[in-house]
Amino acid sequence: MTKDKGEKMNKKVKNIIKLTLCSIAIIAAIIISINIKNGKILQTDLKIYDFFSKNIIYDKLTPVVKIITHIGSAKIVIILTILLLLLFIKEMKNKVFVLADVIGAAGLNVILKHIIQRDRPNIHRLIKETGYSFPSGHAMMSMAFYGMLIFLIFKYVKNTALKWTLIVILTILLATIGMTRIYLG
């Protein structure tokens, strides 16, 4: 097999893997959304929140959690998107990619909230939120923005140590923002 054929085959396998993973994620999201729409996941939510309230939530941690969740807010994501577009991203295709990612996630979030119409859980809330609870705007916008940032860092940052340090930090931030939504009720 020539080097050119090997590279084409390798690219084909990578594309199949990407398509398979995206398909699995989309199918899982649809199944979860249908179950939430039909009220089937509420008991699981209550068990998770019960675990948080008994093992994780305490007064001294709450201010830190509020700061972390704020990093996933629409205001912060919009400010960071503008800074990214103005200061760091030079290529027009990447600027369009970033805008499509953030605007698309916001639009999809609004559409899904109106389709699913899940009321906010009636549990001890540490912050006041309005509107439907699923999907979480904080979690969705954070995943879209910081996930896209991880992709751009992976693709364009040449310094290996810096690249992986940033990717690990942003991955931890993403997971933490998601957990703050549970913590705060």
ABEGO torsion letter per residue (X at the ends): XBAAAAAAAAAAAAAAAAAAAAAAAAAAAAAAAAAAAAGAAAAAAAAAAAAAAAAABBAAAAAAAAAAAAAABAAAAAAAAAAAAAAABABAAAAAAAAAAAAAAAAAAAAAAAAAGBBBBBBBBABBBBEBAOBBAAAAAAAAAAAAAAAAAAAABABAAAAAAAAAAAAAAAAAAAAAAAAAX
